[in-house]
Amino acid sequence: MKTFVIFGDIEFLEDDARIAYVHNVKHSGFYGDDELSEVADKYGGDYLVPHYFDGEIIFIKYHKETV
């Protein structure tokens, strides 16, 4: 079975493993369990499978600063 996977810069808080901060999404798509490690190596190693994650996912958006 393929599930939706988010690859990018993801931070899991040490105090509460039920919160994931997604700082940057490099790639996302539907993958099987046997494909995850290969695709994670290609895009940087951090990934999140929302279907299996029992917690809160927070997407961080940085605004461009103007001077």
Buried (B, 14 or more C-beta within 10 A) or exposed (E): EEEEBBBBBBEBEEEEEEEBBBBEBBBBEEBEEEEBEEBBEEBBEBBBEEEEBEBEBEEEEEEEEEE
